[in-house]
C-alpha cells in the first residue's frame, strides 16, 4: 500500500527583508504568485499525497481563492500561521490525518519553505530514497567560501574549517511519528530552532544529509526574485 506523504508548506512569515508592504508569498514570479509556484511544483510530484500550506489568518481567504483557481486538489486544508515558523509547522502537524487503513505514524512529512519555488522532482525523489532507515533527511550544499569567526567588534577570532560545514535547504523529510515527537518535546520545553531537523537531532534522531540543488533558492530579498526569474527565462530550471 502506498505510503501517505504530506507536504507542509510554511508561508506565514512577515518577510520584512523582502518588503514592508508586499507579502512575500504573493509576490509574482513569471506572472504567478511565488507561493502558488511552489505549491504547483509539489502538486506535480506523484509521490506527494497531500499538501498543507500554512498562512497568516489575514491571508487565508486570498490563499484559498488562489488555490482553487489553480486547481490544486491535493490541498484539502490550510493551517493557521503561528508567531514563529516553528509554531506554524506545529499547527500543520496537528492537522495531519491518517491515510486509508493506516495510522498517522505510517506517514512521511515533507516540510518545504513556501518561498523556495524551484524545488525539483529529482530532489524530491532523492529525499524519498534517503529517508529509508533514518529519522530525517535534509538536502544541503557544502560551503565554498572561506569562513571567519569574528567578535562583536568585527575582528577575526579564527578561521573555521569549512570541510565539515553545509548550508541546509528544504524540503526536509521525516517519519510523522518522529517529527511530531520532536515538536511535542520542543513545545513542552519552550525550545526553538531555525530548522526542523534541529528538533529531531535534539531528541537523539539520526538525520542524514544528501546533496541539495544550487537552484533550489529561498527567496529572501527582491534580488532573489530576480535570480528566480532569470533561471526560468534561461530555462536553466524548467517550469
PLY file of the C-alpha trace (Angstrom):
ply
format ascii 1.0
element vertex 239
property float x
property float y
property float z
element edge 238
property int vertex1
property int vertex2
end_header
0.00 0.00 0.00
1.30 3.43 -0.91
2.76 5.45 1.96
0.93 8.69 2.63
3.25 11.64 2.09
2.15 15.03 3.36
3.93 18.23 2.34
3.71 21.04 4.90
4.45 24.43 3.35
5.01 27.26 5.85
4.27 30.63 4.25
3.17 32.78 7.18
6.33 34.82 7.75
6.34 38.61 7.58
9.27 38.75 5.16
10.48 42.15 6.32
13.76 41.82 4.40
11.70 41.44 1.23
9.15 44.25 1.53
7.31 46.26 4.16
4.14 46.37 2.05
4.01 43.28 -0.18
3.56 39.85 1.44
6.35 37.71 0.01
4.32 34.55 -0.79
2.06 36.65 -3.03
4.84 38.41 -4.93
4.74 37.27 -8.56
7.36 35.33 -10.47
6.62 34.64 -14.14
3.15 36.14 -13.51
2.35 33.54 -10.84
2.37 34.20 -7.08
5.53 32.80 -5.51
3.62 30.53 -3.14
1.47 29.10 -5.96
4.59 28.39 -7.97
5.97 26.39 -5.03
2.67 24.58 -4.43
2.37 23.67 -8.12
5.77 22.01 -8.07
4.82 19.92 -5.06
1.41 19.18 -6.59
3.09 17.77 -9.71
5.10 15.29 -7.64
3.19 11.99 -7.92
4.64 10.73 -4.63
3.11 13.55 -2.59
-0.38 12.66 -1.36
-1.50 15.85 0.36
-0.27 19.43 0.76
-0.97 21.61 3.79
0.02 25.27 3.29
0.38 27.47 6.37
-0.84 31.05 6.04
-1.42 34.04 8.26
-5.07 34.36 9.26
-5.46 37.55 7.25
-4.16 35.75 4.13
-6.42 32.70 4.40
-9.21 33.81 2.08
-6.81 35.15 -0.53
-4.79 31.95 -0.40
-7.88 29.77 -0.72
-9.06 31.67 -3.79
-5.68 31.20 -5.48
-5.52 27.51 -4.58
-8.97 26.92 -6.07
-8.24 28.96 -9.18
-5.11 26.91 -9.92
-6.89 23.59 -9.29
-4.53 22.36 -6.57
-6.68 19.43 -5.49
-4.08 17.90 -3.16
-4.72 20.79 -0.78
-7.62 19.80 1.47
-6.92 22.17 4.38
-4.87 25.21 5.32
-3.13 25.62 8.67
-3.07 28.89 10.56
0.30 30.55 10.99
1.86 30.95 14.44
4.14 33.52 15.99
7.27 31.81 14.64
7.87 29.41 11.74
8.19 26.56 14.21
4.75 27.34 15.62
3.32 27.39 12.09
4.70 23.95 11.22
3.42 22.57 14.54
-0.08 23.84 13.72
0.07 21.98 10.41
1.35 18.76 12.01
-1.73 18.75 14.23
-3.91 18.65 11.09
-2.27 15.57 9.59
-4.73 12.70 9.37
-4.21 9.00 8.79
-4.46 7.58 5.31
-6.81 4.74 4.36
-6.20 1.66 6.54
-3.10 3.26 8.05
-2.22 5.21 11.16
-0.62 8.64 11.11
2.62 7.00 12.22
2.96 5.50 8.74
3.02 8.94 7.08
6.08 10.74 5.79
6.24 14.50 6.25
7.89 16.87 3.77
8.46 20.34 5.20
9.25 22.85 2.46
9.55 26.63 2.54
6.75 28.34 0.65
9.29 30.72 -0.85
11.50 28.06 -2.48
9.69 27.87 -5.84
12.27 25.87 -7.82
12.27 22.56 -5.97
12.83 19.81 -8.50
11.19 16.43 -8.94
14.66 14.87 -8.86
15.41 16.32 -5.42
12.07 15.09 -4.09
12.83 11.56 -5.29
16.34 11.61 -3.83
14.92 12.64 -0.47
12.46 9.75 -0.56
15.33 7.35 -1.22
17.40 8.89 1.57
14.78 8.62 4.33
14.95 4.83 4.48
16.38 3.66 7.80
16.90 7.11 9.32
14.88 9.64 11.33
15.25 12.50 8.88
16.90 13.54 5.64
17.80 17.06 4.55
19.35 18.45 1.35
22.39 20.66 1.64
25.38 22.14 -0.13
28.97 22.19 1.06
30.32 25.62 1.91
32.59 27.05 -0.81
33.74 30.31 0.73
36.31 30.70 3.47
34.57 31.26 6.80
35.80 33.54 9.58
34.61 33.66 13.17
34.56 37.28 14.31
33.83 39.11 17.53
31.26 41.86 18.11
33.79 44.49 17.01
34.43 42.81 13.69
37.87 41.38 14.46
38.71 37.86 13.32
38.92 35.27 16.09
39.63 32.24 13.92
39.20 30.64 10.52
36.55 27.91 10.51
37.11 24.52 8.86
34.59 24.66 6.03
35.05 20.97 5.11
32.62 19.92 7.83
30.02 22.64 7.19
26.95 22.54 4.96
24.23 25.05 4.19
20.89 23.30 4.54
17.81 23.59 2.32
14.27 22.29 2.28
12.34 20.04 1.72
13.29 18.24 4.91
11.70 14.81 5.29
10.77 12.84 8.42
8.52 9.99 9.52
5.43 11.56 11.09
5.94 9.87 14.46
9.50 11.24 14.69
8.85 14.85 13.73
5.67 15.00 15.83
7.53 13.72 18.89
10.32 16.23 18.27
7.81 19.09 18.04
5.91 17.92 21.12
9.15 17.91 23.12
10.22 21.31 21.82
6.82 22.78 22.70
6.95 21.29 26.19
10.48 22.62 26.78
9.94 26.02 25.15
12.79 25.29 22.74
13.07 26.93 19.31
15.40 26.13 16.41
15.99 27.58 12.95
15.09 24.38 11.10
13.04 21.24 11.65
15.96 18.82 11.60
17.45 20.51 14.66
14.41 19.46 16.68
14.85 15.84 15.60
18.57 15.98 16.39
17.69 17.28 19.85
15.73 14.12 20.74
18.53 11.88 19.52
17.25 11.30 15.99
19.60 10.28 13.18
19.46 12.91 10.42
21.13 12.25 7.09
22.24 14.85 4.55
22.09 14.44 0.78
23.35 16.72 -1.94
20.94 19.61 -2.46
20.25 21.69 -5.54
22.03 25.04 -6.07
18.95 26.28 -7.94
16.63 25.49 -5.03
16.73 29.13 -3.97
14.96 30.56 -0.95
13.57 33.98 -1.79
14.57 36.36 0.99
15.24 39.66 -0.79
13.97 41.25 -4.03
17.29 40.30 -5.65
16.45 36.64 -5.10
13.29 37.12 -7.17
15.44 38.46 -9.99
17.55 35.30 -9.86
14.48 33.03 -9.94
13.09 34.87 -12.96
16.48 34.70 -14.68
16.75 30.93 -14.16
13.28 30.42 -15.59
13.84 32.72 -18.55
17.08 30.93 -19.47
15.32 27.59 -18.98
18.07 26.55 -16.57
15.21 25.41 -14.37
12.10 24.11 -16.14
8.62 25.46 -15.39
0 1
1 2
2 3
3 4
4 5
5 6
6 7
7 8
8 9
9 10
10 11
11 12
12 13
13 14
14 15
15 16
16 17
17 18
18 19
19 20
20 21
21 22
22 23
23 24
24 25
25 26
26 27
27 28
28 29
29 30
30 31
31 32
32 33
33 34
34 35
35 36
36 37
37 38
38 39
39 40
40 41
41 42
42 43
43 44
44 45
45 46
46 47
47 48
48 49
49 50
50 51
51 52
52 53
53 54
54 55
55 56
56 57
57 58
58 59
59 60
60 61
61 62
62 63
63 64
64 65
65 66
66 67
67 68
68 69
69 70
70 71
71 72
72 73
73 74
74 75
75 76
76 77
77 78
78 79
79 80
80 81
81 82
82 83
83 84
84 85
85 86
86 87
87 88
88 89
89 90
90 91
91 92
92 93
93 94
94 95
95 96
96 97
97 98
98 99
99 100
100 101
101 102
102 103
103 104
104 105
105 106
106 107
107 108
108 109
109 110
110 111
111 112
112 113
113 114
114 115
115 116
116 117
117 118
118 119
119 120
120 121
121 122
122 123
123 124
124 125
125 126
126 127
127 128
128 129
129 130
130 131
131 132
132 133
133 134
134 135
135 136
136 137
137 138
138 139
139 140
140 141
141 142
142 143
143 144
144 145
145 146
146 147
147 148
148 149
149 150
150 151
151 152
152 153
153 154
154 155
155 156
156 157
157 158
158 159
159 160
160 161
161 162
162 163
163 164
164 165
165 166
166 167
167 168
168 169
169 170
170 171
171 172
172 173
173 174
174 175
175 176
176 177
177 178
178 179
179 180
180 181
181 182
182 183
183 184
184 185
185 186
186 187
187 188
188 189
189 190
190 191
191 192
192 193
193 194
194 195
195 196
196 197
197 198
198 199
199 200
200 201
201 202
202 203
203 204
204 205
205 206
206 207
207 208
208 209
209 210
210 211
211 212
212 213
213 214
214 215
215 216
216 217
217 218
218 219
219 220
220 221
221 222
222 223
223 224
224 225
225 226
226 227
227 228
228 229
229 230
230 231
231 232
232 233
233 234
234 235
235 236
236 237
237 238
